């Protein structure tokens, strides 16, 4: 093989690794640097386009053939395909550009060393054409670097976490830990709102619900005199909440719901329940909605372990807290048996979130004198069934931060009722719900079918759940359009709804999804 050909092959392969690397580094950053997620997203893109999948197979075959020294030139077209694929996943991104943070720079350095080592070995064993294999495998090698960096980043962040632990120990607030398959952020907002009239309360901001997020919430937000710290705790698998509770031990543990939101990573609801139940292990008081049999059973186990259990219901079973949205009333039974009833204002999207928040009021022992006034002005989390008046007559329900089927159905029911009251057209814009594992296609089809049966025109955004959503709309004899990006959906939905219509924007996937 002459030197010029070697130079071309090496240059093209290295360029492909660099260009593809920038694209997949952005995905890694958007996926919170979780090892394995880059490859998962790569597979998702290829599975949603037959042409992309075919071209990816061709790229792999060309890269494999280029390992034969006489066919090394085939590394060039393989490199070109690596740069092009998957079509639609931009290097820059349309909503979130790659941020060159210190953490990203550390990842790039480790990944570059890994690429250099593997590349050198491949060239030595198979010749320069084998570098095309390295380009094709960019998502895999990046995931390997992410796995290595997880250990490094944990060590680097240890002093920051320790600082948060010291601050928490010095201020000594009651720690209310909140988890659940969904409803965590809304519940956290309700708790802070209900307690703030009589208690100095700090809640972790946004979705700062992991080890570093909670450490930042404590270091930046916890001040002397704070009486209650409300900590949202999320998880991607067993053991993570247990670690969070070790770092930030809760006095009061809250579970909102157990559902399907984590099935992609945890596969079964039994695993989800076990992972979420870790939040109760260190807490002396547990607040649980007992309408679900699995949480009622957990309540009994906690009681048997000597914990105080505050039970909540939205279905009228015997409990310490009862929320009846249809009747507009909430009922609380204090430990001394005193019962109080309070009216609740309209606009509560999910009764169970309010029920467990009121359970925390009982658990903390807060003054209930201001509850009636606080219940009249409950906050609604931004982008969660948030009603917006456009000023043109058209109403918009922004539910773009919702990512669970039950919340989606509730928002659809609210939007349908509004459209019926106004005698207007209902339009639903959605890319569907993700991370539902084995039930994802089924749940998206069910939602589209329900939208069609409610008389909605469906606008399907992107390719991630397109097949399931279109199938559901067809099953419900509904009308639909498909677009590649939300920017294309907005004018289409606005024109379809008209000035008297209602548009529901249900979920909004980040732009690294197909």
C-alpha positions in Angstrom: 0.0 0.0 0.0 1.6 3.3 -1.0 2.0 6.2 1.4 -0.5 8.5 -0.3 -3.3 5.9 0.0 -2.4 5.3 3.6 -2.6 9.1 4.2 -6.0 9.4 2.6 -7.4 6.4 4.5 -6.1 7.6 7.8 -7.1 11.2 7.3 -10.7 10.3 6.3 -11.1 7.8 9.1 -9.8 10.3 11.7 -12.0 13.1 10.3 -15.0 10.8 10.5 -14.2 9.9 14.1 -13.9 13.6 15.0 -17.0 14.8 13.2 -19.2 11.9 14.4 -17.7 12.3 17.8 -19.0 15.9 18.1 -22.5 14.7 17.3 -22.4 11.8 19.8 -20.8 13.9 22.5 -23.8 16.2 22.3 -26.0 13.2 22.8 -23.9 12.1 25.8 -24.3 15.5 27.4 -28.0 15.6 26.7 -28.3 12.1 28.3 -26.5 13.3 31.5 -23.3 11.4 30.7 -24.9 8.0 31.4 -22.8 5.2 30.0 -24.8 3.1 27.5 -27.2 5.8 26.5 -25.2 7.0 23.4 -25.4 3.5 21.8 -29.1 3.2 22.8 -29.9 6.5 21.1 -27.9 5.4 18.0 -29.9 2.2 17.8 -33.1 4.2 18.2 -32.3 6.5 15.2 -31.4 3.5 13.0 -34.5 1.6 13.9 -36.7 4.5 12.9 -35.4 4.7 9.3 -35.0 1.7 7.0 -32.7 3.7 4.7 -30.4 4.7 7.6 -30.3 1.2 8.9 -29.4 -0.1 5.4 -26.7 2.5 5.0 -25.3 1.7 8.5 -25.0 -1.9 7.5 -23.3 -0.9 4.3 -20.8 1.3 6.4 -20.1 -1.7 8.6 -19.5 -4.0 5.7 -17.2 -1.5 4.0 -15.3 -0.9 7.2 -14.9 -4.7 7.6 -13.7 -5.1 4.1 -11.2 -2.2 4.5 -9.4 -4.4 7.0 -8.1 -6.3 4.1 -5.0 -4.3 3.2 -5.7 -4.4 -0.6 -9.2 -3.0 0.0 -8.2 -0.3 2.5 -9.6 2.4 0.2 -13.1 1.2 1.2 -12.5 3.0 4.5 -13.2 6.3 2.6 -16.8 5.6 1.7 -17.3 4.0 5.1 -16.1 7.2 6.7 -18.4 9.3 4.6 -21.4 7.3 5.7 -20.3 7.6 9.4 -20.4 11.4 9.0 -23.7 11.4 7.3 -25.6 9.0 9.5 -28.0 9.1 11.1 -29.7 11.6 8.9 -31.4 14.4 10.9 -29.2 14.2 14.0 -27.3 17.5 13.7 -23.8 18.2 15.0 -25.0 21.5 16.5 -28.6 20.7 17.4 -31.6 22.9 16.9 -32.5 23.4 20.6 -29.4 22.7 22.6 -25.8 23.1 21.4 -22.9 21.2 22.7 -21.6 23.0 25.8 -17.8 22.7 26.3 -17.9 22.4 30.0 -15.0 21.2 32.2 -16.7 17.8 32.5 -17.1 17.5 28.7 -13.4 18.4 28.2 -12.4 15.7 30.6 -14.5 13.2 28.8 -13.1 14.2 25.4 -9.5 13.7 26.7 -10.2 10.2 28.0 -12.2 9.3 24.9 -9.3 10.6 22.7 -6.8 8.4 24.6 -9.1 5.4 24.3 -9.5 6.0 20.5 -5.7 6.4 20.1 -5.0 3.2 21.9 -7.7 1.1 20.1 -6.7 2.7 16.7 -3.1 1.9 17.1 -3.9 -1.7 18.0 -6.2 -2.0 14.9 -3.6 -0.5 12.5 -0.9 -2.9 13.9 -3.1 -5.9 13.6 -5.2 -5.2 10.5 -3.7 -2.2 8.7 -4.8 1.4 8.3 -8.1 0.5 6.7 -9.3 -0.9 10.1 -9.6 2.7 11.4 -12.9 2.8 9.6 -14.1 0.2 12.2 -13.2 2.7 14.9 -15.3 5.4 13.1 -18.3 3.1 12.8 -18.1 2.2 16.5 -17.9 5.8 17.7 -21.1 5.5 19.9 -19.7 2.3 21.5 -16.2 3.7 22.3 -17.8 6.9 23.6 -20.0 4.8 26.0 -16.8 3.0 27.1 -15.2 6.4 27.9 -18.4 7.4 29.8 -18.2 4.3 31.9 -14.6 5.1 32.8 -15.4 8.7 33.5 -18.2 7.8 35.9 -15.6 6.6 38.4 -13.4 9.6 37.8 -16.3 12.1 38.1 -17.5 10.5 41.3 -14.1 11.0 42.9 -13.8 14.6 41.6 -17.2 15.6 43.0 -16.7 14.0 46.4 -15.6 17.2 48.1 -18.7 19.1 46.7 -21.0 16.3 48.0 -19.2 16.3 51.4 -19.7 20.1 51.6 -23.4 19.6 51.1 -23.6 16.9 53.8 -21.8 19.2 56.3 -24.2 22.1 55.5 -27.2 19.9 55.9 -25.9 18.6 59.2 -25.3 22.1 60.5 -28.6 23.6 59.4 -30.5 20.5 60.5 -33.9 21.0 58.7 -36.4 18.2 58.5 -35.7 16.5 55.2 -38.7 15.5 53.1 -37.6 13.1 50.4 -40.0 12.8 47.4 -39.9 10.1 44.7 -42.3 8.3 42.4 -42.6 7.3 38.8 -44.1 10.6 38.1 -45.5 13.6 39.9 -42.4 14.4 41.9 -41.9 17.9 40.7 -45.5 18.9 41.0 -45.7 17.3 44.5 -42.6 19.1 45.6 -44.1 22.4 44.5 -47.3 21.7 46.4 -45.4 20.8 49.6 -43.4 24.0 49.5 -46.5 26.1 48.8 -48.6 24.5 51.6 -45.8 24.7 54.2 -44.4 28.2 53.3 -47.2 30.1 55.1 -45.9 28.8 58.5 -42.6 27.2 57.9 -39.2 28.2 56.5 -39.0 25.7 53.6 -36.5 25.2 50.8 -37.2 22.9 47.9 -34.6 21.5 45.5 -35.0 23.5 42.2 -36.2 22.2 38.8 -35.4 18.5 38.5 -32.2 18.5 40.6 -32.9 15.0 41.8 -29.6 13.1 41.7 -26.4 13.1 43.7 -24.9 16.3 42.3 -28.2 18.1 41.8 -29.2 17.7 45.5 -25.7 18.6 46.6 -26.0 21.8 44.6 -29.5 22.5 46.0 -28.1 22.2 49.5 -24.9 24.2 48.9 -26.6 27.0 47.0 -30.0 27.1 48.7 -29.9 25.9 52.2 -29.6 28.8 54.7 -29.6 29.0 58.5 -33.1 28.9 59.8 -34.4 26.5 57.1 -36.9 24.3 58.9 -37.8 21.9 56.0 -35.8 20.9 53.0 -37.8 19.2 50.3 -35.6 16.9 48.2 -36.8 15.3 45.0 -35.0 12.0 44.4 -34.9 10.3 41.0 -33.5 7.0 40.0 -32.5 5.0 36.9 -32.2 1.7 38.8 -31.9 -0.1 42.1 -29.5 1.3 44.7 -29.5 4.9 43.5 -32.1 6.2 45.9 -30.5 4.2 48.7 -27.3 6.2 48.1 -29.1 9.5 48.0 -30.8 8.7 51.3 -27.4 7.8 52.8 -26.0 11.2 51.7 -29.2 13.2 52.6 -31.0 11.1 55.2 -34.8 11.8 55.1 -36.9 12.3 58.1 -40.1 12.0 56.0 -40.2 9.8 52.8 -42.9 10.3 50.2 -43.8 8.1 47.2 -46.2 9.7 44.7 -47.0 6.7 42.4 -45.5 3.6 40.9 -46.0 3.4 37.2 -44.4 2.6 33.8 -42.2 5.6 33.4 -38.9 3.7 34.1 -39.7 0.4 32.3 -37.1 1.0 29.6 -34.3 0.8 32.2 -35.9 -1.4 34.9 -38.1 -3.6 32.8 -40.8 -4.5 35.4 -43.0 -2.5 37.8 -41.8 -4.8 40.6 -38.3 -3.6 40.1 -39.5 0.0 39.9 -41.4 -0.5 43.2 -38.3 -2.0 44.9 -36.1 0.9 43.7 -38.5 3.6 44.8 -39.2 1.9 48.1 -35.6 2.4 49.1 -36.6 5.9 50.1 -38.5 4.6 53.1 -35.6 2.7 54.6 -34.0 5.5 56.7 -37.1 7.6 57.2 -39.0 7.6 60.5 -42.2 8.8 58.8 -43.6 7.7 55.5 -46.3 9.3 53.4 -48.0 6.9 50.9 -51.1 6.9 48.7 -52.8 3.7 49.5 -55.3 3.4 46.6 -52.7 1.3 44.8 -52.4 -2.2 46.3 -48.6 -2.3 46.1 -48.3 0.9 48.0 -50.9 -0.2 50.5 -48.8 -3.3 51.1 -45.7 -1.1 51.5 -47.5 1.0 54.1 -48.2 -2.1 56.1 -44.6 -3.2 55.9 -43.4 0.2 57.0 -45.9 0.2 59.9 -44.6 -3.3 61.0 -41.1 -1.9 61.0 -42.1 0.7 63.5 -42.4 3.7 61.2 -45.1 6.3 61.4 -47.2 6.0 58.2 -49.4 8.8 56.9 -51.9 7.3 54.4 -53.5 9.2 51.5 -56.4 8.5 49.2 -58.2 9.9 46.2 -60.6 7.0 46.0 -62.4 7.4 49.3 -60.8 4.6 51.2 -60.0 5.0 54.9 -56.9 7.2 55.2 -55.3 10.2 57.0 -55.7 12.4 54.0 -58.6 12.3 51.5 -58.8 14.4 48.3 -62.1 14.6 46.5 -61.7 16.9 43.5 -65.2 16.2 42.2 -66.6 17.5 45.5 -64.0 20.2 45.9 -62.9 19.1 49.3 -59.9 17.7 51.2 -60.1 16.0 54.6 -57.2 15.6 57.0 -57.1 13.5 60.2 -54.5 14.6 62.6 -52.7 12.1 64.9 -54.9 13.2 67.8 -58.0 12.3 65.7 -58.9 15.9 65.0 -60.5 16.1 61.5 -60.5 19.2 59.4 -62.1 19.8 56.0 -61.0 22.4 53.5 -62.2 23.5 50.0 -59.8 23.0 47.2 -59.7 25.3 44.1 -60.0 24.2 40.5 -57.0 23.4 38.4 -55.4 20.5 40.2 -54.2 18.2 37.5 -53.5 15.1 39.6 -55.2 14.6 42.9 -52.7 12.1 44.3 -49.9 14.7 44.1 -52.0 17.1 46.3 -53.0 14.2 48.6 -49.4 13.3 49.5 -48.4 16.9 49.8 -51.1 17.3 52.4 -49.8 14.2 54.0 -46.5 15.9 54.4 -48.3 18.8 56.2 -49.5 16.3 58.7 -46.2 14.6 59.0 -44.3 17.8 59.6 -46.8 19.0 62.1 -47.3 22.3 60.4 -50.0 24.8 61.3 -53.2 24.0 59.3 -54.8 27.4 59.9 -53.7 28.7 56.6 -54.5 25.6 54.5 -57.8 26.9 53.2 -56.2 30.0 51.7 -53.2 28.1 50.4 -55.4 25.5 48.7 -57.1 28.3 46.8 -53.8 29.3 45.1 -52.0 26.0 44.4 -49.2 26.4 41.9 -49.0 24.5 38.7 -45.6 23.4 37.6 -44.4 25.1 34.4 -45.1 23.1 31.2 -47.3 20.6 33.0 -50.8 21.0 31.8 -50.2 24.8 31.9 -53.1 26.7 30.3 -52.1 29.6 28.1 -54.3 32.2 26.5 -52.8 33.3 23.2 -54.8 36.5 23.1 -56.4 35.5 19.8 -59.1 33.3 21.2 -57.0 30.1 20.7 -56.2 28.3 24.0 -53.0 26.3 24.4 -52.4 23.6 27.0 -48.6 23.2 27.5 -47.9 19.7 28.8 -44.5 19.4 27.2 -42.7 18.4 30.5 -45.1 15.5 31.1 -43.5 12.2 30.3 -46.0 9.6 31.5 -49.1 8.0 30.0 -51.5 8.8 32.9 -50.6 12.4 32.9 -51.0 12.5 29.2 -54.5 11.1 29.4 -55.4 13.6 32.1 -54.2 16.5 30.0 -56.1 15.1 27.0 -59.3 15.0 29.1 -58.8 18.6 30.3 -58.1 19.8 26.7 -61.1 17.9 25.4 -63.4 19.4 28.0 -62.2 22.9 27.1 -62.7 22.3 23.4 -66.2 21.0 24.0 -67.1 24.0 26.2 -65.9 26.4 23.5 -67.4 24.3 20.7 -63.9 24.5 19.1 -61.5 22.1 17.4 -59.1 20.1 19.5 -55.6 19.5 18.1 -53.0 17.4 19.9 -49.4 17.8 19.0 -47.0 15.1 20.4 -43.9 13.0 19.7 -45.3 10.5 22.1 -43.9 9.2 25.4 -40.6 7.5 25.7 -38.7 5.2 28.2 -41.7 2.9 28.6 -39.8 -0.2 27.6 -41.9 -3.1 26.4 -45.2 -1.2 26.7 -44.1 2.0 24.8 -45.7 1.2 21.5 -48.9 0.1 23.2 -49.3 3.1 25.4 -48.6 5.6 22.6 -51.2 3.8 20.4 -53.7 4.0 23.2 -53.1 7.7 23.7 -53.5 8.4 19.9 -56.7 6.3 19.8 -58.1 8.1 22.8 -57.3 11.5 21.1 -59.0 10.4 18.0 -62.1 9.2 19.9 -62.2 12.6 21.6 -62.5 14.2 18.2 -58.9 15.5 18.2 -56.8 16.1 15.1 -53.4 14.5 15.9 -50.1 16.0 14.8 -47.3 13.5 15.2 -43.8 15.0 15.7 -40.7 13.1 14.8 -40.1 9.4 14.1 -39.6 8.0 17.6 -43.2 6.9 18.2 -44.6 7.7 14.7 -45.7 4.2 13.8 -47.6 3.6 17.1 -49.2 7.0 17.1 -50.4 6.8 13.5 -51.7 3.2 14.2 -53.6 4.4 17.2 -55.2 7.4 15.3 -56.3 5.1 12.5 -57.8 2.6 15.0 -59.8 5.5 16.4 -60.9 6.7 13.0 -59.1 10.0 13.6 -57.3 12.5 11.4 -53.6 13.1 11.6 -50.6 14.8 10.1 -46.9 13.8 10.5 -44.0 16.3 10.7 -40.3 15.9 11.5 -39.9 18.8 13.9 -42.1 20.7 16.4 -41.4 24.0 14.5 -43.3 22.5 11.6 -46.2 21.4 13.8 -46.9 24.8 15.4 -48.3 26.6 12.3 -50.1 23.5 11.2 -51.8 23.0 14.5 -52.6 26.7 14.8 -54.3 26.8 11.4 -56.2 23.5 12.1 -57.5 24.7 15.5 -58.7 28.1 14.5 -59.4 31.0 16.8 -61.9 29.1 18.9 -59.8 25.9 19.2 -57.6 24.2 21.8 -54.1 22.9 21.2 -52.6 20.4 23.5 -48.8 20.1 23.3 -48.2 16.8 24.9 -44.6 16.0 25.7 -41.6 17.4 23.8 -38.6 15.2 23.2 -35.1 16.8 23.0 -33.7 17.2 19.5 -31.3 14.2 19.8 -34.3 11.9 19.5 -35.5 11.0 15.9 
